[in-house]
Every structure is written in structure tokens, then in C-alpha cells.
Amino acid sequence: MIELKNITKTFRVARRSAGIKEAFRSFFRREYEYIRALKNISFKIGGGEMVGYIGPNGAGKSSTIKIMSGILNPDSGECIINGRIPWKDRINHVGEIGVVFGQRSQLWWDVPVADSFELLKDIYRTPKDTYKNNLEELSEILDLSQIIRTPARQLSLGQRMRCELAASLLHSPKILFLDEPTIGLDAVSKLAVRNFIRKINREKNTTVILTTHDMQDIEAIADRILLIGKGEILLDGSFSDLKHRSKNKNIDETIAEMYREFKI
């Protein structure tokens, strides 16, 4: 279902020193640094898999997700998802994926959540019956009935994340990309999100790719681990392999040791 072959991506970033003099000089002579975010990334993910995509900040996780969702174009390499190249066939591609970025919202800030859902229905051209059935199911599972008429800006972070998850699934996507979906959530909200993700995977065979620094999220959701560091895939295995490697240490300590081992 998902196949990446030798994907590379480089960003050009402007740099300058502090101070008014340096700021003025940058108007005439700007200095750039080239950062290679991804280096020949290759992996395959089958339908219905639950994959944890982990690594330190700046490792290339979000860049990979954005390429797979069609937001970014790689410099080179191949990415085939459901027989399509995401950035070349975006309209058809986005109709089969759902994306949740923990630090970005797809809800309109000043209108009730229900209005955002209606607009997303039109954007994705979701049939009325499908939309109605999905909304009823998601509202019940995620307990949205009391907040769906509230503007997004008045919701707590946990409430908003539940609405974000619902918004990403209203059009019945086959693949769900989750980039830090539980960031900042309390324990109760985290449990609700984890249970929901497992449920849609079990009942609808939705493929889930999860990036997070919370290893409890990974342990609760993912069956397979992809470890990325400095833009390269360093480990591809099951979560049980990772736990076996940890021996008597906790998972966070094991991951930290692996980062040191790979010098990332």
C-alpha cells in the first residue's frame, strides 16, 4: 500500500548573526545553509499495519509524513501510495488519507466545529449518507455531542484533538497519518485517543502511521517500529524486538541508548 524508495529531501535555510548590522547586511547578501532532512529513505507498509515512526527532533519524521501526504515534493526517489504518486495526484490521493498534526489545526477557529465538519464534507466531496453515518459513529465514540456546536477556539486541547481526529476520518480514509496527536493531552484524553485509534484499525483495517515522542503511545498503538535519525532509517522491527532489546531497562532508556549508539 505504501512504498518509499530512496527518498531524499534538502531544505535551504537562511542564517544570520544577531544584531542590527547583520540584519541590514542580510538585505544585500543573505547566507544560506543546506540541511539534508532525508537521505535515501526506503520502507514498505502494508494495508492495516500500525507503525510507530520515531526519532529525535529534526530527524526527518514530519518531512516524511508531508511527502507521503503530498504536501512536499522530494528531491529524488519514489513514493507510491495506493498506486499513486502523492504530489502528482493530490486530489485523488487526499481522498484516501487522513492527516492529524498535533500542533496544527484543520478546524476553523471562530466557527462551531459542526460548520468545519460540513465544509470538510464539501471539500472531500463525501456522500451525504457516508458523512452522516461517520459523523454519528465518531460523535459517539469520541464523545463529541456536547462540543460539536462550540467554536474551536473555546475548546480545551483534549476536546480539540478529539475533533481533529473526527475531522480527519469523516471521509473514510484508508490511511491515517498522525504527527504527535497526543501532544499536551492529559492522561484521560490520551487513553481515549489511543483506544479510538486501535478501534478504527481493528474494525475498518485503517493503516496508521504514528510519529510521537511518547513511548506509551507507541507501546499502546504500534506493532512495528521505524527508527529514523539524521534523515536515515536506522531500525525497522517489531515493538516486541525493541522490548527484548531493552531487557530490564524501560523503553525510554533503551531509545536514548540507541540514539547514542547511532550518534544521533
C-alpha positions in Angstrom: 0.0 0.0 0.0 2.8 2.4 0.9 6.3 2.1 -0.7 9.1 4.6 -0.4 12.4 4.1 -2.4 15.5 6.2 -1.8 13.6 9.4 -0.9 15.8 12.4 -0.3 14.9 16.0 0.7 17.1 19.0 1.3 16.0 22.4 2.7 17.7 25.7 2.1 17.6 27.7 5.4 18.6 31.4 5.7 21.1 32.2 8.5 22.5 35.4 10.0 24.0 36.5 13.3 22.2 38.7 15.8 22.3 42.5 15.6 21.0 45.4 13.5 24.2 45.5 11.5 23.8 41.8 10.5 20.1 42.3 9.8 20.9 45.2 7.4 23.7 43.2 5.7 21.3 40.3 5.1 19.2 42.5 2.8 22.1 42.6 0.3 23.9 39.4 1.0 22.0 36.5 2.5 23.7 33.4 3.7 22.1 30.0 3.4 22.7 26.6 4.9 21.6 23.4 3.2 20.1 20.9 5.5 19.5 17.3 4.2 16.4 16.2 6.0 16.0 12.8 4.4 18.8 10.6 3.0 17.7 7.7 0.8 14.7 6.7 2.9 13.2 3.4 1.9 10.4 1.2 3.5 7.1 -0.5 2.8 4.0 -0.5 4.9 1.1 -2.9 4.1 -2.6 -2.4 4.5 -3.9 -2.4 8.0 -0.4 -2.0 9.7 0.1 0.1 12.8 3.5 1.7 12.5 5.3 3.9 15.0 7.7 6.3 13.3 10.1 7.5 16.0 13.2 9.6 16.2 14.6 12.8 17.9 13.6 16.3 16.9 14.9 17.2 13.5 15.3 13.5 12.4 13.0 13.8 9.4 9.8 12.4 10.7 7.5 15.2 9.8 9.2 15.7 6.4 8.5 12.0 5.6 4.8 12.4 6.6 4.5 15.6 4.5 5.9 13.8 1.5 3.6 10.8 1.9 0.6 13.1 2.3 1.5 15.1 -0.8 2.4 18.4 0.9 6.1 18.2 0.0 7.9 17.1 -3.1 11.1 15.1 -2.6 14.4 16.0 -4.4 14.6 12.4 -5.6 13.3 8.9 -5.1 9.9 7.3 -5.5 6.8 7.3 -3.2 3.9 5.1 -4.3 0.7 5.0 -2.1 -2.3 3.1 -3.3 -0.8 3.1 -6.8 -0.4 6.9 -6.9 2.4 9.5 -6.5 1.1 11.8 -3.8 2.3 15.1 -5.0 1.3 14.4 -8.6 -2.2 13.2 -8.0 -3.1 15.1 -4.9 -6.8 15.4 -5.4 -7.4 11.7 -5.6 -4.7 10.9 -3.1 -6.1 13.1 -0.3 -9.5 11.5 -0.7 -7.9 8.3 0.7 -5.8 9.7 3.6 -6.4 11.4 6.9 -3.8 13.6 8.5 -3.6 14.9 12.0 -0.8 17.3 13.0 -0.8 17.8 16.8 0.4 21.4 16.5 -1.7 22.5 13.6 -5.5 22.6 13.2 -7.8 21.8 10.3 -10.7 23.3 12.2 -11.8 26.9 11.5 -11.1 28.8 14.7 -14.1 31.1 15.1 -17.0 28.9 13.9 -18.6 25.8 15.6 -16.9 22.5 15.0 -20.0 21.3 13.1 -19.5 24.0 10.5 -15.9 22.9 10.0 -17.1 19.3 9.5 -19.7 20.5 6.9 -17.1 22.3 5.0 -14.7 19.4 5.1 -17.5 17.2 3.7 -17.8 19.5 0.7 -14.0 19.7 0.2 -13.7 15.9 0.2 -17.0 15.5 -1.7 -18.1 13.0 0.8 -21.5 11.4 0.0 -24.3 12.6 2.4 -25.1 9.1 3.7 -21.4 8.3 4.3 -20.9 11.7 6.1 -24.0 11.3 8.3 -23.1 7.7 9.3 -19.4 8.6 10.0 -20.4 11.7 12.0 -22.8 9.8 14.2 -20.3 7.0 14.8 -17.4 9.4 15.5 -19.5 11.6 17.8 -20.5 8.6 19.9 -17.0 7.1 20.1 -15.2 10.4 20.7 -18.0 11.9 22.8 -18.4 15.0 20.6 -22.1 15.6 21.2 -21.6 18.3 23.8 -18.8 20.2 22.0 -19.7 19.9 18.3 -21.6 23.2 18.4 -18.8 25.1 20.1 -16.2 27.3 18.3 -12.8 25.6 18.1 -11.2 28.5 20.0 -13.3 27.7 23.0 -12.3 24.1 23.3 -9.7 22.6 25.6 -6.7 20.9 23.9 -8.1 17.5 24.6 -11.5 18.4 23.2 -9.9 19.9 20.1 -7.8 16.9 19.4 -10.8 14.6 19.5 -12.5 16.9 17.0 -9.3 16.9 14.9 -9.4 13.1 14.8 -13.0 13.1 13.8 -12.4 15.7 11.0 -9.6 13.5 9.5 -11.9 10.4 9.4 -15.2 11.9 8.1 -14.4 10.9 4.5 -13.4 7.2 5.5 -9.7 7.3 4.6 -7.8 4.1 4.1 -4.6 5.6 5.7 -4.3 7.8 8.8 -1.1 9.8 9.4 -0.8 11.0 13.0 2.0 13.5 13.8 2.2 14.0 17.6 -1.6 13.5 18.1 -1.4 13.4 21.9 1.0 16.3 22.5 -0.1 18.2 25.6 -3.0 15.9 26.4 -3.9 14.8 29.9 -3.9 11.1 30.8 -7.6 10.6 30.3 -7.6 12.2 26.8 -4.5 10.2 25.8 -6.3 6.9 26.7 -9.4 8.0 24.7 -7.3 8.8 21.6 -5.3 5.5 21.9 -8.4 3.4 22.3 -10.1 5.1 19.3 -7.1 4.6 17.0 -7.0 0.9 17.9 -10.7 0.6 17.3 -10.7 2.1 13.8 -7.7 -0.1 12.9 -9.5 -3.2 14.2 -12.9 -2.5 12.7 -12.0 -0.7 9.4 -8.5 -2.0 8.8 -7.2 1.6 8.6 -3.5 1.8 8.1 -2.0 4.0 10.9 1.4 5.8 10.8 2.2 7.4 14.1 5.0 9.8 15.0 5.5 10.7 18.6 8.0 11.1 21.4 5.6 9.4 23.9 6.7 5.8 24.0 3.5 4.9 25.9 1.6 5.9 22.7 3.9 3.7 20.7 3.5 0.7 23.1 -0.3 1.1 23.1 -0.7 1.5 19.3 2.2 0.3 17.2 3.0 -3.2 16.2 6.1 -2.2 14.2 8.8 0.4 14.8 10.7 2.6 12.3 13.6 4.5 13.9 14.9 7.5 12.0 17.9 9.6 12.8 19.6 12.3 10.8 17.4 11.6 7.9 18.2 7.8 7.7 16.2 4.7 8.7 18.3 3.1 11.5 15.9 0.3 12.6 12.9 -1.5 11.2 11.4 -4.1 13.5 8.5 -5.0 15.9 7.8 -3.4 19.2 8.5 -6.8 20.8 12.0 -6.7 19.4 12.5 -3.3 20.9 11.2 -4.5 24.3 13.5 -7.6 24.1 16.4 -5.3 23.4 15.5 -3.2 26.5 16.0 -6.1 28.8 15.5 -4.7 32.3 15.5 -1.0 31.3 12.4 1.0 30.4 11.7 1.8 26.8 12.7 5.4 27.0 16.1 4.5 28.3 16.5 1.9 25.5 15.6 4.5 22.8 18.1 7.0 24.4 20.8 4.4 24.3 20.0 3.7 20.6 20.3 7.4 19.8 23.7 7.4 21.4 24.7 4.2 19.6 23.8 5.7 16.2 25.2 9.1 17.2 22.0 11.0 16.7 
